[in-house]
């Protein structure tokens, strides 16, 4: 079996966390825009749902994956641990 260096594994994990954070944040922004458009068009229930889901997606992307996952991995790689 081939041994994979720990740095390579850590880089792949960092890349996955960063891509996931970006994707979740992008989905959150799109849902927020859709929700505001739906509310201004008169569909309050759909708009409120979309805004709520957008906030959750933004939280997951920025805090859950970005701040709590990607940033500590980046700091650990930068410090050489």
HELIX and SHEET records of a PDB file:
HELIX    1   1 UNK A    6  UNK A   40  1                                  35    
HELIX    2   2 UNK A   44  UNK A   59  1                                  16    
HELIX    3   3 UNK A   60  UNK A   70  3                                  11    
HELIX    4   4 UNK A   71  UNK A   79  1                                   9    
END                                                                             
